[in-house]
Amino acid sequence: MKSTIIQKQIVFFKVAWLQSYQGGEDDEAVLTDDETQVNLFERHDGSDGFNFLPTKSITEPEYQRYYIDYCGIHTRRLNLLKLKVDPDRARIHPICIVLIARKPQSSQHYIVGWYKNATLVAAWQDTEDVDGNELKYQAYAPIERASRLLPVDKRNFKFPEDTTGNVILSPTLRKEYVSDVWDYINQFPS
């Protein structure tokens, strides 16, 4: 049955394929197509490897959040016009951010997790956590049940391969696909 609830927009972030997205040795090694291990932090800045690590920013230490980033070259500013919002707005809230990753030994991308109640910022952010570690992010979300990382064996919802870019905005996708994503996400309890 299709959703009849009007949903907020979705933004898809391409990330590396990891187990927990909480940093550390378990998440640093990513299998490539030839089954060799590559250190995530040698491939790129690796900030997407911490997407599900609860963190406190030095600028707002009273809040613990997920700081969300995607892999690839950062343009420093997202074009928010496709989301039909004022391009001068510094942030969009609420928005659903869905993480997709290419499965090892495959060319196919799958949904690996999401944040239903996220805030997307137009300009890429650099800050520090309360321990002095660098934080790079394009969005943040509260630590709550509306955020979910799927176990590796449950990552079976395919993403269309006819899309390009590391950030994909929902208006650029077929409406039926976006509706199917909402149906999929909403089957998990919040």
C-alpha positions in Angstrom: 0.0 0.0 0.0 1.4 3.4 -1.0 1.8 6.2 1.6 -0.9 8.8 1.6 0.9 10.9 4.2 2.6 14.0 2.7 6.3 13.6 3.3 9.0 16.1 3.5 11.7 16.1 0.8 14.5 13.6 0.7 18.2 14.2 0.0 20.4 11.2 -0.8 24.1 11.2 0.2 26.5 8.7 -1.3 28.8 7.4 1.3 31.4 4.6 1.6 30.1 1.1 2.4 30.9 0.6 6.1 29.6 -1.5 9.1 28.8 1.1 11.7 29.8 4.6 10.5 31.2 5.3 14.0 34.8 5.5 13.0 37.5 3.2 14.5 39.4 0.3 13.1 36.3 -1.8 12.2 35.1 0.9 9.8 38.4 2.0 8.4 38.7 -0.9 6.0 36.4 -1.0 3.0 36.4 -3.9 0.6 36.9 -2.9 -3.0 35.9 -4.8 -6.1 39.0 -6.9 -6.2 38.4 -7.8 -2.5 41.4 -5.8 -1.3 41.1 -3.6 1.7 41.5 0.1 1.4 41.8 2.5 4.3 38.8 4.8 4.2 40.9 7.7 5.5 43.5 7.3 2.7 40.7 7.3 0.0 39.2 10.7 1.0 38.8 12.7 4.2 36.7 9.9 5.7 34.3 12.2 7.5 31.3 10.1 6.2 32.8 7.3 8.3 31.5 9.0 11.4 27.9 9.6 10.3 26.4 7.5 13.1 28.8 8.5 15.9 27.0 10.7 18.5 29.1 13.9 18.7 29.1 17.2 20.6 30.2 20.2 18.7 32.5 22.8 20.4 30.1 25.5 19.2 27.0 23.8 20.8 28.4 21.4 23.4 25.0 21.0 25.1 23.6 19.1 22.0 24.7 15.6 21.0 24.0 15.0 17.3 24.9 13.0 14.3 27.0 15.1 12.0 26.4 13.9 8.5 28.7 14.1 5.5 29.0 12.4 2.1 32.1 11.2 0.3 33.5 12.9 -2.7 34.6 16.3 -3.7 32.8 19.0 -1.7 31.4 21.9 -3.7 31.2 23.9 -0.4 27.6 24.9 -1.3 24.6 22.9 -2.4 22.2 24.2 -5.0 19.0 24.3 -3.0 16.8 25.6 -5.9 15.8 22.1 -6.9 14.3 21.7 -3.4 12.1 24.7 -4.2 13.3 26.7 -1.2 14.8 30.2 -1.0 18.4 29.8 -2.2 19.5 32.4 0.5 18.3 30.1 3.3 21.3 28.8 5.3 19.5 25.5 6.3 16.5 23.4 5.6 14.6 21.7 8.4 13.1 19.2 8.6 14.4 17.1 5.8 15.0 13.4 5.4 18.6 12.4 4.5 19.1 8.9 3.1 22.6 7.4 3.0 23.3 5.2 0.0 26.5 3.2 -0.6 27.9 1.0 -3.3 28.0 -2.6 -2.1 31.4 -4.3 -2.3 31.9 -6.6 -5.3 28.9 -4.8 -7.0 28.2 -1.7 -9.0 24.8 -1.3 -7.3 24.1 1.3 -4.6 21.8 0.4 -1.7 20.1 2.4 1.1 22.3 1.9 4.3 20.5 4.3 6.7 18.6 7.5 7.1 17.8 10.5 9.4 14.1 11.5 9.2 14.4 14.7 11.2 17.6 16.2 9.8 18.8 19.7 9.1 20.6 20.3 5.7 22.9 23.2 5.6 23.6 25.0 2.3 27.3 25.6 2.9 29.7 22.8 3.9 30.7 23.2 7.6 34.0 22.9 9.4 34.1 22.8 13.2 35.5 20.8 16.0 34.0 18.4 18.5 34.4 19.0 22.3 37.6 16.8 22.2 39.2 19.0 19.5 38.7 16.6 16.6 37.8 18.2 13.2 34.2 17.9 12.1 33.2 18.3 8.5 29.5 18.0 7.7 26.7 19.0 5.3 23.9 18.1 7.7 23.1 17.2 11.3 20.4 15.2 13.0 19.3 14.7 16.6 20.0 11.4 18.2 16.6 9.7 18.1 14.8 6.7 16.9 13.9 8.4 13.6 17.5 7.9 12.6 18.4 4.4 11.6 21.5 2.5 10.3 20.6 -0.8 8.7 22.7 -3.9 9.5 24.7 -5.0 6.5 22.5 -8.0 5.9 19.3 -5.8 5.7 20.7 -3.4 3.1 18.7 -4.6 0.2 16.8 -1.6 -1.2 18.4 -0.6 -4.5 19.1 2.9 -5.6 18.6 3.7 -9.3 21.9 3.6 -11.2 20.9 6.3 -13.7 21.7 9.1 -11.3 24.9 11.0 -11.0 26.6 13.0 -8.2 27.3 12.5 -4.6 24.2 14.4 -3.4 20.9 13.5 -5.1 17.9 15.7 -4.5 14.4 14.0 -4.5 12.9 16.3 -7.2 15.5 14.8 -9.7 14.1 11.2 -9.2 10.9 9.6 -10.3 8.1 10.3 -7.9 7.2 6.6 -7.7 10.7 5.8 -6.5 10.6 8.5 -3.9 7.2 7.2 -2.7 8.7 3.6 -2.6 11.6 5.0 -0.4 9.1 6.5 2.0 7.1 3.3 2.2 10.4 1.4 2.8 11.6 3.8 5.5 8.2 3.9 7.2 8.0 0.1 7.7 10.7 0.5 10.4 9.4 1.8 13.8 10.4 5.3 14.7 
